[in-house]
């Protein structure tokens, strides 16, 4: 039901703007220009401020979890660094061989 009302309102506003443009071309152009230059950016700024305040209010209700690394996590990280270093060394050696050929 809400969609039907939205479509009817949109059709009415579209028809009203077309009729206004036909009967009052200069005033309609000024209204369009004022809306484009002032009302739309003002609405955007208001929307962004509203979103920011909503975000800040909802942020209070979040749970933050901090995890301290265990020895197992540190060992995995060390092993990953060793594998990365070995891979870089192999790539470096292969690139050196291809340059010498």
C-alpha positions in Angstrom: 0.0 0.0 0.0 2.9 2.4 0.7 4.3 1.9 -2.7 1.0 2.8 -4.4 0.8 6.1 -2.4 4.4 6.9 -3.3 3.7 6.3 -7.0 0.6 8.5 -6.9 2.5 11.3 -5.1 5.3 11.0 -7.6 2.9 11.2 -10.5 1.1 14.2 -9.0 4.4 16.1 -8.4 5.7 15.2 -11.9 2.4 16.5 -13.4 2.4 19.6 -11.3 6.0 20.4 -12.2 5.3 19.9 -15.9 2.2 22.2 -15.7 4.1 24.8 -13.7 6.9 24.7 -16.4 4.3 25.2 -19.1 2.4 28.1 -17.5 5.3 29.7 -15.5 8.5 29.0 -17.4 10.7 31.7 -15.8 9.6 31.0 -12.2 9.9 27.2 -12.7 13.5 27.7 -14.0 14.4 29.9 -11.0 12.9 27.3 -8.6 14.8 24.5 -10.4 18.0 26.5 -10.2 17.5 27.4 -6.5 16.8 23.8 -5.7 19.8 22.5 -7.6 22.2 25.1 -6.1 20.9 25.4 -2.6 18.2 22.9 -1.5 19.8 19.7 -2.8 23.3 20.4 -1.2 21.6 21.5 2.0 19.5 18.3 2.1 22.7 16.3 1.5 24.5 18.0 4.3 21.6 17.4 6.7 21.4 13.8 5.7 25.1 13.3 6.3 24.9 15.0 9.7 21.9 12.8 10.6 23.8 9.7 9.5 26.9 10.7 11.5 24.9 11.3 14.7 23.1 8.0 14.3 26.4 6.2 13.8 27.8 7.9 16.9 24.8 6.9 19.0 24.9 3.3 17.8 28.6 3.1 18.4 28.0 3.2 22.1 26.3 -0.1 22.0 29.0 -2.1 20.3 31.2 -4.7 22.0 34.9 -4.5 21.3 37.0 -7.7 21.7 40.7 -7.5 22.0 42.8 -10.7 21.6 46.3 -10.9 22.9 48.5 -13.1 20.7 49.4 -16.5 22.1 52.7 -18.4 21.5 51.0 -20.5 18.8 49.9 -17.3 17.0 53.4 -15.9 17.2 54.9 -19.2 15.9 52.5 -19.2 12.9 53.3 -15.6 12.1 57.1 -16.4 12.3 56.6 -19.4 10.0 54.7 -17.3 7.5 57.4 -14.7 7.5 60.1 -17.4 6.9 58.1 -18.8 4.0 57.6 -15.4 2.5 61.4 -14.7 2.8 62.2 -18.1 1.2 59.8 -17.3 -1.6 61.4 -13.9 -2.2 64.8 -15.5 -2.3 63.7 -18.1 -4.8 62.1 -15.4 -7.0 65.2 -13.3 -6.7 67.5 -16.2 -7.7 65.3 -17.1 -10.7 65.1 -13.5 -11.9 68.9 -13.4 -11.6 69.3 -16.5 -13.7 67.0 -15.2 -16.4 68.9 -11.9 -16.7 72.3 -13.7 -17.1 71.0 -15.8 -20.0 
